[in-house]
Structure formats: structure tokens, C-alpha cells
Amino acid sequence: MRAIIPVAGVGSRLKPHTHTIPKVLLNVGGKPILGHILDKLIAAGIDKGTFIYGYLGDMVMKYVVNNYPDFKSDFVEQQSLEGLGHAIYLASSTFDDEELFIILGDTIFDVDLNPVFGRKCTSLGVKHVDDPGRFGVALLHPDNKIKQLIEKPKEPVSNLALAGLYYIKNPKLLAECLDNLVTNDIRTRGEYQLTDALQMMIDKGEKMTVFEVDGWYDCGKPETLLATNSYLLTSLNFQNHIPGVVVIPPVYVAKTAVIQHSVIGPYATIGENAKITSSIIRNSIIGDNAEIDKTMLEDSLIGSNSSIKGGFKRLNSGDSTEIEFY
């Protein structure tokens, strides 16, 4: 089976961090978002994938090749962001007769995929939400087969939001429908939508069902990134004793981090070679090579190579920032 992973998004809601690093490589729970996704896919038996890259794509390619050398990877560039359907259309040249599993590159999920892959038909991950107007939604027949897919409905016709997980049993038909969208310039809200291509598949007789995704963790905004970090840390068992440091689990502290006279946690991720002195860090992510001195940070994202000194503040600083309080 081949995974299709769109990673071309700019991540505008996570600026200033995404000025210097693609969103999918932001550290959460001790590793990049994309690393968590790939670990889940590999555990489910998927050994190859297509990455649709764009902004800072060379960093994505380098990360995948260096950290997952046994994962058979193809890379396709999306030069203009014209919707998820457009991204998958660009990847269609890498489709073969095997099934596909499409997973958005900024969403960490917690679901057992093996029962899904054991199904004999295309199946889409869904989650019950209170605000369906923000998502593509699925309307079901009484037998739970999908009747219709609607992208960001104006009226609340369904609370089953598409969760960004798509198991495709018939890749050739998906490629045909995507080509139809692009060739005939069929857009919704100005973009080529994957939901429109999937609806075409249904109209052509493709059977589709849904599967529940309870563990669906968005990484698109600072507050949701921190919430996802908190969730991931609860599954870790960090046991290292750090002399002179109070550690309140759950936390992740990189082995190369240097911490003195500080309180770390709960829900703190400390990156490689970070240096923290006389500080309190909780519910925050501290980037690689960052230096924190005499500071209390809560609900904060501190980019790599940043320097934060003095005072008790709440910050959202990007990479290579240098801040001093007097």
C-alpha cells in the first residue's frame, strides 16, 4: 500500500515559526509532526509513500531521506496551492494497482488502521464535531454507506467531519476523477477539492463507508499544537533524573539538553542542545539550541536558536529570535 502525504502548506497560522521551518517539521512530543505520522504508517505496514511538497520542501525531503531511509519515498512538487484535490492529482503519476492511504501532513491521528485496511471498499475517517461548517462532511445512507460528501456546508447537514484519513481501494478511479476535475476546471470555493473527486467516485458506483477517528489531533495553530504536545507526552515515560531540577511529568527532555536549577513540566518538550537555567517551563515547546535563563514560560512556543533571558512572560517567538528582558 502507498501513502499519499500532502506537505506543501505554508502554515501561516503558525508564523513566525514557519518562516524558517515547514509546519510538518515542527517539534511536538519530542519529534517532528511528520515523524509521528510516518511512525504510525510504518507500524500499520505501509512501506512507501508520495510526498507532495512546496514551501521549504528541501527540508522535508532531507528529513524523510535521512530519518526514514527504508521508507520508499517519491516526491512531487506543488508549485501553486490550488486545493487538496490538486495536490493528490499531482501525485497520481505515482499511483499503481495497490490501495492508497491519504493522510494530511499536519494531523496526528490515533486509530487502529488494520481493521480499516481489511475492508473491501474505500473508507473515509470521520469524527463528530459541533462546527461542521469548517470541514468537509459525510452524509450517510441508513446502511452507513456514504451518500454524499459536502465541502464546508453552509447549513449543518451533518456532524460527521472528514478527519483527513482516506483509504482508497480503487486508485485508478480516483486518478480518473481527479483528472476530470482539473481538465474541466471544476472548483469549489476556488480550489480543486478532494471531496469533489470522491463524490464523483460515488456517482460512478464506488462503494464508500466511514470509520470513526476518536484520536484526531490538529497541529495547525499554536494552541492546538500545544494541546497535541500535551496528548503525546502522556504516552511517554520520561524517567531521567536531572540533578538540581524538578521534573513534573509528563515531559520530554532531549538527551543533549542542559538544564540547571529549574522546574520542567508538566507538558513541556525540551529540544536538542537546549540550555535552561533558573527557569520554570510548563505547557510549552522549547526548540533546539534555545537558551532560557531566569524566565517562567507557560503556553509558549520557543523556536530553535532563540535566546530568552529574564522576567516572567508568555511568548510565541520564531527561530533565531533573541529576546532580553530587563
Secondary structure, DSSP 8 states (H G I E B T S, - for coil): -EEEEE-----GGGTTGGGTS-GGGSEETTEEHHHHHHHHHHHTT--EEEEEE-TTHHHHHHHHHHH-TTSEEEEEE-SS---HHHHHHHHGGG--SS-EEEE-TTEEEE---HHHHTSSSEEEEEEE-S-GGGSEEEEE-TTS-EEEEEES-SS----EEEEEEEEES-HHHHHHHHHHHHHTT--BTTB--HHHHHHHHHHTT--EEEEE--EEEE-SSHHHHHHHHHHHHTT-------TTEEE-SSEEE-TT-EEESEEE-SSEEE-TT-EEES-EEESEEE-TT-EEES-EEES-EE-TT-EEESSEE--EE-TT-EEE--
